[in-house]
Amino acid sequence: MVQTNAILRTEEKSTSASRALRFKRLWHINKYLWLLFLPCLLYYLVFRYAPMFGLVITFKDYNLFKGVWASDWVGLKYYRMFLQNPDFWPLLKNTFLLGFYNLVFGFPAPIILALLLNEVRRKAVKWFVQTVSYLPHFISNVIVASMVIMFLSPTGGLVNNILQSLGFDPINFMNKPEMFRGIYVISEIWQHIGWETIIYLAALTAVDPQLYEAANIDGANRMRRIWHVTIPGISPAIVITLILNIGNVLEIGFEKVYLMQNPAIYDTADIISTYVYRIGLVQGNFSYGSAIGLFMGVISLIFIYSANWLSRRVSETSLW
C-alpha cells in the first residue's frame, strides 16, 4: 500500500512537472501573442468583469450616501416592480421589434454587399465602393441622428424637398410613430453595412479558387457559383455572426434611439435602454435601473445560448 502511494505521488509530480514544462514552452513560443492580447484582457477585466460586483445593488435599496454594502437589502423587489410595471410589455415589444427588424433587414445587407464586391473585377471600383461604405461607421451616432433629422425635416429637408418637387405634400417623418422603426433600421444599415462587410470579405479569401474553376467546367453560371460555392464557403462566418446578432436583439444602442425619439413617437420609439436612462440616471433610482439591465442581460444570454444550441443541432458550426 505504501509503495502504491509512493508510485502515485511520483506520477503526480511528473505530471505536474510536464505540465509546467509544457506551459513554459508555450509561453516561450507565444509570449509576444500573449503580450498583444494583454490590453484586450485588461480592458475586459477592468470595464466588463470588475463592474459586475456592483450588480449587488439590484438586490438592495441603494443609497449613494450609505454606499453599496450599507444599503438596505430588498431582495427581488425591483425585479418584481419591473415585471408588474404597466410599461413592461410595451417596452419589451418596442425593444424586441426594433432589434428583430434590424436583424432581419440589417444582417443580410453586408453579406449581399460582400457578394457583390467579390464579383467586381475592377479594383478601382471595388476600392471606391469599399471606402464609401466604410466611412459612415466612423461617424458618431450624434452626427448620424442629426443627419437623419435634418434630411427628414418637413421644412427644408432633402427628402421633403424631393417629394415637393414631385408634387407631394411634405411629411413630418420624425413625428410619425409607425415610421420610426423603418427610419432607424435604414440608418443602421447605412452606418454599419460597410464595416460588417469586412468579415465576409475576409472569409471569401479562404474560398478555394479551384472550386470556382470546377464550377465553370461544369457549366455553372455566376449565380450558380455564388449559391453553390461562395455562400457555402462563408457559411461558418455567417452562422457565427448570426448567433452573436441574435444574442444582441434586445441590446439596442441607446444613443441613436434617444437622439431620434421625441414624445410624439414614444409608442414605438421608447425602448428599455431609454427607459433605464430615465429611471436610473435622471430619476436617480440606480437599483431599479441596474435590475432592469441585469434582467435584459439574462434574456440576451438565453437568446444567444438557444441560437447556438440550434445551430449546433442543424449544422456543424457553433460558438462552443
KAJO-V663309 format. One record per pair of residues at least 4 apart in sequence whose ideal C-beta (glycine too) atoms are under 8 Angstrom apart, sorted by the first residue. I is the first residue (numbers start at 0). J is the second residue. Records with the same first field share a line. If there is no record, write none. Layout:
BEGIN
I = J, J
END
This chain:
BEGIN
0 = 4
1 = 5
2 = 6
3 = 7
4 = 8
5 = 9
6 = 10
7 = 11
8 = 12
9 = 13
10 = 14
11 = 15
12 = 16
13 = 17
14 = 18
15 = 19
16 = 20
17 = 21
18 = 22
19 = 23
20 = 24
21 = 25
22 = 26
23 = 27
24 = 28
25 = 29
26 = 30, 33
29 = 33
30 = 34
31 = 35
32 = 36
33 = 37
36 = 40
37 = 41
38 = 42
39 = 43
40 = 44
41 = 45
42 = 46, 47
43 = 47, 48
44 = 48, 49
45 = 49
46 = 50
47 = 51
53 = 67, 289
54 = 289, 293
55 = 59, 67
56 = 61, 67, 70, 285, 286, 289
57 = 77, 78, 286, 289, 290, 293
58 = 72, 73, 74, 75
59 = 67, 70, 71, 72, 73, 286
60 = 70, 71, 72, 73, 76, 286
61 = 65, 67, 70, 285, 286, 289
62 = 66, 69, 70, 71
63 = 283, 285
65 = 69, 70
66 = 70
73 = 77, 286
75 = 79
76 = 80
77 = 81, 286, 287, 290, 291
78 = 82, 290, 294
79 = 83
80 = 84, 287, 290
81 = 87, 287, 290, 291, 294
82 = 87
83 = 87
86 = 90, 274
87 = 91
88 = 92
89 = 93, 266, 269
90 = 94, 269, 270, 271, 274
91 = 95, 271
92 = 96
93 = 97, 267, 268, 269, 270
94 = 98, 249, 251, 270, 271, 272, 295
95 = 99, 248, 249
96 = 100, 180, 267
97 = 101, 180, 183, 184, 251, 256, 270
98 = 102, 247, 248, 249, 250, 251
99 = 103, 248
100 = 104, 180, 181, 184
101 = 105, 106, 183, 184, 187, 251
102 = 106, 244, 245, 248
103 = 107
104 = 108, 184, 188
105 = 184, 187, 188, 191, 192
106 = 110, 240, 241, 244
107 = 111
108 = 112, 188, 192, 195
109 = 113, 191, 192, 193, 195, 196, 198, 199
110 = 114, 199, 233, 237
111 = 115
112 = 116, 132, 192, 193, 196
113 = 117, 196, 199, 200, 203, 233
114 = 118, 199, 225, 229, 230
115 = 119
116 = 125, 128, 129, 196, 200
117 = 200, 203, 229
118 = 221, 225
119 = 124, 125, 128
121 = 125
122 = 126
123 = 127
124 = 128
125 = 129
126 = 130
127 = 131
128 = 132
129 = 133, 193, 196
130 = 134
131 = 193
132 = 192, 193, 196
133 = 137, 193, 194, 197
134 = 138, 193
135 = 143, 189, 190, 191, 193
136 = 190, 191, 193, 194
138 = 142, 143, 190
139 = 143
140 = 144, 252, 254, 255, 258
141 = 145, 254, 258
142 = 146
143 = 147, 186, 190, 255
144 = 148, 186, 254, 255, 258, 259
145 = 149, 258
146 = 150
147 = 151, 182, 186, 259
148 = 152, 173, 259
149 = 156, 157
150 = 156, 157, 158
151 = 156, 158, 159, 172, 173, 182
152 = 156, 159, 173
153 = 159, 169, 170, 171, 172
154 = 159, 169
155 = 159, 160
156 = 160, 169
157 = 161
158 = 162, 172
159 = 163, 169, 170
160 = 164
161 = 165
162 = 167, 168, 169, 170
163 = 167, 168, 169
170 = 175
171 = 175
172 = 178, 182
173 = 179, 182, 259, 261, 264
174 = 261, 263, 264
175 = 179, 264
176 = 263, 264, 265, 266, 267, 268
177 = 267
178 = 182
179 = 183, 259, 260, 264, 267, 268
180 = 184, 267
181 = 185
182 = 186, 259
183 = 187, 255, 256, 259
184 = 188
185 = 189
186 = 190, 255, 259
187 = 191, 255
188 = 192
191 = 195
192 = 196
193 = 197
195 = 199, 240
196 = 200
197 = 201
198 = 202, 236, 240
199 = 203, 233, 236, 237
200 = 204
201 = 205, 236
202 = 206, 232, 233, 235, 236
203 = 229, 232, 233
205 = 232
206 = 210, 211, 228, 229, 232, 233
207 = 232
208 = 212
209 = 213
210 = 214, 228, 232
211 = 215, 224, 228
212 = 216
213 = 217
214 = 219, 223, 224, 227, 228
215 = 219, 224
219 = 223, 224, 227, 228
220 = 224
221 = 225
222 = 226
223 = 227
224 = 228, 229
225 = 229, 230
226 = 230
227 = 231
228 = 232
229 = 233
230 = 234, 237
233 = 237
234 = 238, 314, 316
235 = 239, 316
236 = 240
237 = 241
238 = 242, 310, 314, 316, 317
239 = 243, 316, 318
240 = 244
241 = 245, 306, 310
242 = 246, 303, 306, 307, 310, 317, 318
243 = 247, 303, 318
244 = 248
245 = 302, 303, 306
246 = 250, 299, 300, 302, 303, 306
247 = 299
248 = 299, 302
249 = 271, 295, 298, 299, 302
250 = 295, 299
251 = 256, 270, 271, 272
252 = 256, 272
253 = 257, 272, 273, 276
254 = 258
255 = 259
256 = 260, 268, 270, 272, 273
257 = 272, 273, 276
259 = 268
260 = 264, 265, 268, 269, 273
261 = 265, 268
264 = 268
265 = 269
268 = 273
269 = 273, 274
270 = 274
271 = 275, 291, 295
272 = 276
273 = 277
274 = 278, 291
275 = 279, 288, 291, 292
276 = 280, 281, 288
277 = 281, 282
278 = 282, 284, 287, 288, 291
279 = 283, 284, 285, 287, 288, 289, 291, 292
280 = 288
284 = 288
285 = 289
286 = 290
287 = 291
288 = 292
289 = 293
290 = 294
291 = 295
292 = 296
293 = 297
294 = 298
295 = 299
296 = 300
297 = 301
298 = 302
299 = 303
300 = 304
301 = 305
302 = 306
303 = 307, 318
304 = 308
305 = 309
306 = 310
307 = 311, 317, 318, 319
308 = 312, 317
309 = 313
310 = 314, 316, 317
311 = 316, 317
END
